[in-house]
Amino acid sequence: MFSADTRFHDAALALARRSGLFRAPRLDPDEGQLVEGDLRVDLLNAWHLGHHHPETGTGFLETLFAPASLVEAAAYGRVDIVRRAIADGALDRGVLAINAAIAAFVVTDLHVACVEALYAAGVPFHPSHEATFAAESCGLPNDARLRELMNAARAR
């Protein structure tokens, strides 16, 4: 999934350890994710946004490992943080968080899980979700799951 140049994922592994989020993560190259125990963190969006280079991707990696808001967490597929926000009742920006997950450069299973968790927590469907989906979807399997989730939320 990544190029043969390993500088980006080497930088990601080092920053992941320094952030304290991981102690000994492994890279799942097929999914483009760092994995340790139950925690999975998508690297694909930071990799694409950083133009595949650690020098330009460092800021995106820092946001990935320490998102400042629910919206940033959803944009990077940080379902662990989204679930924590739900548990804390911090859903005041839930509609925007769903848009951010739908609009990710690469919508992974983690982004879908964010959307699913937010809808399940009671965040209502908003017409902007449909507009974002129409602009950003590209017919991949995760898009079909997003469509199902939006349809179910709309029907509530």
C-alpha positions in Angstrom: 0.0 0.0 0.0 2.9 2.3 0.8 5.8 3.0 -1.5 9.1 1.1 -1.2 10.5 4.3 0.5 10.0 3.5 4.2 10.8 7.0 5.6 7.2 7.9 6.1 6.2 4.8 8.0 9.5 4.9 9.9 8.7 8.4 11.0 5.1 7.4 11.9 6.3 4.5 14.0 8.8 6.7 15.8 6.2 9.5 16.4 3.6 6.9 17.5 6.0 5.7 20.2 7.0 9.2 21.3 3.3 10.2 21.5 2.7 7.6 24.2 -0.2 6.2 22.2 1.7 3.0 21.3 4.5 1.2 23.0 5.4 -1.4 20.3 3.2 -0.8 17.3 3.5 -2.9 14.2 2.7 -1.7 10.7 0.0 -3.6 8.8 1.0 -2.7 5.3 -2.1 -4.2 3.7 -4.4 -1.9 5.7 -2.0 1.0 6.0 -2.5 1.0 9.8 -0.4 0.9 12.9 -1.7 -1.8 15.2 -1.1 -2.7 18.8 -3.6 -4.9 20.7 -7.1 -3.6 19.9 -5.9 -0.1 18.8 -5.6 0.5 15.1 -4.6 3.8 13.6 -4.9 4.6 9.9 -1.8 6.1 8.3 -3.2 6.4 4.7 -4.7 9.8 5.1 -1.7 11.4 6.8 0.5 9.7 4.1 -1.6 11.1 1.2 -2.0 14.6 2.8 1.7 14.7 3.5 2.5 13.8 -0.1 4.1 10.5 0.9 7.1 12.2 2.7 7.9 12.3 6.4 9.1 15.9 6.1 5.7 17.2 4.8 3.7 14.6 6.7 4.9 15.2 10.2 2.1 17.8 11.0 -0.5 15.4 9.8 1.0 12.6 11.8 1.0 14.8 14.9 -2.7 15.5 14.4 -3.4 11.8 13.8 -1.8 10.8 17.1 -3.3 13.7 19.1 -6.4 15.2 17.4 -7.6 18.4 19.1 -11.3 17.8 18.5 -14.0 15.2 17.7 -14.0 16.5 14.1 -10.3 15.9 13.7 -10.6 12.5 15.3 -13.3 11.4 12.8 -11.4 12.8 9.9 -8.4 10.6 10.7 -10.6 7.6 11.6 -9.7 7.6 15.3 -12.6 5.6 16.4 -11.0 5.1 19.8 -11.3 8.9 20.4 -14.7 9.1 18.9 -16.0 6.4 21.2 -14.4 8.2 24.2 -16.2 11.4 23.1 -19.4 9.5 22.9 -18.9 8.1 26.4 -18.2 11.6 27.7 -21.3 13.0 26.0 -19.2 15.4 23.9 -21.2 15.2 20.7 -22.0 18.9 20.1 -20.0 18.7 16.8 -21.2 15.2 15.8 -22.8 16.3 12.6 -19.5 17.9 11.5 -17.5 14.9 12.7 -19.6 12.6 10.4 -18.9 14.9 7.5 -15.2 14.8 8.3 -15.1 11.0 8.3 -17.1 10.9 5.0 -14.8 13.4 3.4 -11.5 11.7 4.4 -9.1 11.4 1.5 -9.2 7.6 2.0 -12.3 6.3 3.8 -11.1 3.2 5.7 -13.0 0.8 7.9 -12.0 3.0 10.8 -13.8 6.0 9.3 -16.9 3.9 8.7 -16.7 2.8 12.4 -16.6 6.5 13.4 -19.8 7.2 11.4 -21.5 4.1 12.7 -20.7 5.0 16.3 -21.8 8.6 16.0 -25.1 7.7 14.4 -25.6 5.0 17.0 -25.0 7.6 19.7 -27.9 9.6 18.4 -26.2 12.1 16.1 -28.9 12.9 13.6 -28.6 12.5 9.8 -28.1 15.9 8.2 -28.4 16.8 4.5 -24.8 17.9 4.5 -23.9 14.2 5.0 -25.5 13.4 1.7 -23.8 16.3 -0.1 -20.4 15.4 1.3 -20.9 11.8 0.3 -22.0 12.8 -3.2 -18.9 14.9 -3.6 -16.4 12.5 -2.1 -17.5 8.9 -2.6 -15.8 6.9 -5.4 -17.7 3.6 -5.3 -15.4 1.6 -3.0 -16.8 -1.0 -0.6 -16.6 1.4 2.4 -18.7 3.9 0.4 -21.5 1.3 0.2 -21.4 0.8 4.0 -21.5 4.6 4.5 -24.6 4.7 2.2 -26.3 2.1 4.4 -25.5 4.0 7.6 -26.8 7.3 6.1 -30.0 5.6 4.8 -30.7 4.1 8.2 -30.0 7.3 10.1 -32.2 9.3 7.6 -35.1 6.8 8.2 -35.0 7.3 12.0 
